[in-house]
Amino acid sequence: MKAVVLLSGGMDSVTALYAALREHEVVGVLTFDYGSKHNHREIPYAKLHAERFGLRHAVIPLGFMGEYFASDLLVSGGEVPDGHYEEESMKRTVVPFRNGIMLSIAAGYAESCGAEGVVIAAHSGDHAIYPDCRERFMEAMGAAIREGTYAAVEVLRPFIGMTKGEIAARGVELGVDYAETWSCYKGGELHCGTCGTCVERREAFAVAGLSDPTCYAGGGGNSEW
């Protein structure tokens, strides 16, 4: 199947790209610059992986989200909280309907370049706080995109039932160097090690029994595998 991959530059989406390259004909890669605190850290990694495989890569500006939406993940929001993803405080980092907006754009892009599928890396760990990562939403959005495109574009979510640890293990099998990915929501020079996505990143490597290649501001991780 010809497919377009949503690629943020994070662990999950980079792994999804590498998996898609094995399973589909990737005809395009989409990255969204929506005003998050860590976009400037993620996007270079998305670019690196797209260029590595000679893929057509578009970075689509969604500045209106940073201007009009309420979320502490955005530059316009408050400070990113520390803690685990499943904690109530982490809901402050949800960008309302982010995946719905991105999938809509990706569907139009996919049909425009002759693709039949859009790959998104939503996984089971996202379900706790992100309503637009849950399978019920993905099924509904997938049905709308299928009905709303001449090519009946499919929303492909290969990791929807997987944990982040399982994704990390799969990535290693595919040859992903996770030192070439970015997770931290705070967007500093190093991963902070304490925000929800850093905690999840550290946990994923530990659960999978993998060495963590990440340099954290508070220590931990390794500079290499």
TATA-V35725 format. One record per pair of residues at least 24 apart in sequence whose ideal C-beta (glycine too) atoms are under 8 Angstrom apart, sorted by the first residue. I is the first residue (numbers start at 0). GAP is how many residues later the second one is. Records with the same first field share a line. If there is no record, write none. Layout:
# TATA-V35725
I->GAP / GAP
This chain:
# TATA-V35725
0->24 / 114 / 115 / 116 / 153
1->24 / 25 / 112 / 113 / 114 / 115
2->24 / 107 / 112 / 113 / 114 / 115 / 116 / 153
3->24 / 25 / 26 / 102 / 105 / 106 / 109 / 111 / 113 / 114 / 115
4->24 / 25 / 113 / 114
5->24 / 25 / 26 / 96 / 97 / 100 / 112 / 113 / 114 / 115
6->24 / 39 / 42 / 43 / 50
7->24 / 34 / 38
8->32 / 33 / 34 / 35 / 36 / 37 / 38 / 40 / 172 / 173
9->32 / 35 / 111 / 171 / 172 / 173 / 187
10->153 / 156 / 157 / 160 / 167 / 170 / 172 / 190 / 193
11->109 / 110 / 111 / 147 / 152 / 155
12->33 / 108
13->31 / 32 / 35 / 157 / 162 / 164 / 166 / 167
14->106 / 144 / 152 / 153 / 155 / 156 / 159 / 161
15->103 / 104 / 105 / 142 / 143
16->32 / 33 / 36 / 102
17->153 / 156 / 157 / 158
18->139 / 151 / 155
19->99 / 136 / 138
20->32
21->152
22->135
23->93 / 95 / 132
25->27 / 29
26->29 / 86 / 87 / 88
27->27 / 28 / 29 / 30 / 81 / 82 / 85 / 87
28->26 / 27 / 28 / 29
29->27 / 28 / 30 / 72 / 75 / 76 / 79
30->26 / 27 / 28 / 29
31->27 / 28 / 30 / 70 / 73
32->26 / 27 / 28 / 29 / 30
33->28 / 29 / 31 / 32 / 40 / 61 / 64
34->27 / 28 / 30 / 31 / 32 / 39 / 40 / 41
35->30 / 37 / 38 / 39 / 59 / 149 / 151
36->36 / 37 / 38 / 43 / 148 / 149 / 150
37->144 / 146 / 147 / 148 / 149
38->148
39->147
40->141 / 143 / 146
41->140
44->135 / 136 / 137
47->132
48->131
55->57
57->51
59->45
61->39 / 40
64->30 / 33 / 36
68->26 / 27
69->26
70->24 / 25
72->112
79->105 / 106 / 115
80->114 / 115
81->110 / 112 / 113 / 114
82->111 / 112 / 113 / 116
83->112 / 115 / 116
84->40 / 41 / 43 / 44 / 111 / 112 / 114 / 115
85->42 / 43
86->109
89->39 / 106
90->38
92->36 / 92 / 103
93->35 / 36 / 37
96->35
97->34
98->31 / 33 / 34 / 38 / 42
99->32 / 37 / 41
102->38 / 42 / 52
103->41
106->38 / 41 / 42 / 46 / 48
107->41
109->39 / 41 / 43
110->38 / 39 / 40 / 42
113->37
114->36 / 38
115->35 / 36 / 37 / 38
116->36 / 37 / 38 / 39
117->27 / 35 / 36 / 37 / 38
118->37 / 38 / 39
119->35 / 36 / 37
120->36 / 37 / 38 / 46
121->35 / 37 / 38
122->36 / 37 / 38 / 39 / 40 / 41 / 44
123->35 / 36 / 37 / 38 / 39
124->38 / 39 / 75
134->25 / 26
162->41 / 44
163->36 / 37 / 39 / 40 / 43
164->38 / 39 / 40 / 41 / 42 / 43
165->42
166->37
167->36 / 37 / 40 / 42
168->39 / 41
171->36 / 38
176->36 / 48
177->27 / 34 / 35 / 36
178->34 / 35 / 44 / 45 / 46
182->31
187->29
188->28
189->25 / 26 / 27
190->24 / 25 / 26 / 30
191->24 / 25 / 26
192->24 / 25 / 26 / 27 / 28
193->24
